[in-house]
């Protein structure tokens, strides 16, 4: 049964987490598929680069990782103090580096909000 992130992550208890993700249906993440002979080794470096990119965006430190043929393990440290140092603009920059921004947030960044209510609504979304 799935659980909310809030019930799984408690920074008061520990900032360190062991995360695992696994491929399904005999799919290969990396290495050579012994059934088809196809090599997926080219994905390993892409995975390493992507993990480091995402860790820098989300203020997470990668303590250890292992990329296996059909799954990977990550030991992560959540840097809560660094998160609190980000301005609202920096939060939006990081958000925008991965996702398209909602129109209201984009207007707020460009200082094109029409009213104080719009600005407050934008800040509620950001925070």
N, C-alpha and C positions, 0 to 999 in steps of 0.2 A: 504494500500500500504506500502511496506517495505521501510525503510529508512536506509541509511548508519549510522554506529556508529558515524562517525564524525559529522553528522548533528544532532544526538540525544544527544551526550555528549559534554558539554562545561565546562571544568574545570575552565575557566575564570569566568563563571556565578555562578557555584556551584559545590562543590565536593561531594554533597549528592544526592543520587538517590533512588527512590522507584521503585523496580522491582517486576513484577508479572509474574508467569508462571502457566498455567492452563492445566490440563489433558483434552483430547478430548474424545468424544463418551462414556460418562458416566464412564470412567475409574476412578479407585480409586487410589489415592496416599497413603492415610493413612485412618485409621478408618475402619468401617465395612460397607460393601456394603449391603444395605437393600434388594436388589433384589436377590442376590445370597447367602447372609449370610456369605460370605467369609470375613475374617479379613485381613486387610493390615496394621495393627498397627505397625508391626515389621519394617516397612520402615521409621517410624518417626525418630528413633535414627540414622539410617543410613543417612538420609537427614541432620540432625544436624551435624554429624561428617564430612560429605562430604562438607557441606557449609564452615565449619571452616578450613578444609584442603585447599580448593580452595582459600579462602580469604587470607590465609597465603602465598600461592604461588604467588598470583597476587597483593600483597600489598593493599588489600582492607580490611577495618574495617567493621564488621557487627554491625550496631547500634541497629537494632531490626529485628525480624523475627516472622512470624506466619505460621505454617504449618497446612493447613486445609485438609479436606477429598479429595478434587479434585484440589487444587491449593495451592500456597504458596506466601507469600509476604516477601520481603527483603528491608530493608532500609540500604543502603551501603554508606560508605565514602571512596572515592578514595584517597589514600595517595600518592600524586604526588611527594612530597619531598623524601619519602623513595625510590621511583622508581629510582630517579636520583642518589642515592647513590650506586646502584648495579653496580658491575663491569660486563664486558662482560661475564666473566666466570660464575658469579652468575646468570645472565640472562639465560645462557645456562643450568645451573644446574636445575633451576626452570622449564624451558621449557622441559627438558628431564625427569623431574619427572612425566610428564603427557603424553608426546608424544614421538614418536621415532624421533631421530635427523636426519636431512638430512646428507648425507654422507660428504658433504663439511664441515659442522659445526663440525661433529664428528672428522674429520681429523684436523681441526683447533684447537679443544680442545686438541688433542693429539700431537699438534705441528708437524703434518705430512703434512702440505700444501707444495706444490711443488714450488710455486712462490709467489712473492709479489701480483700479480694480484689475485691469489686464496685467499690469506689472506684478501685482500681488498673486494673481493666478499663476503667472509664469514662475515666480519664486517658489510657490507651493509645489509645482511640478519638479523643479530642480532640486529642492530640498527634500 
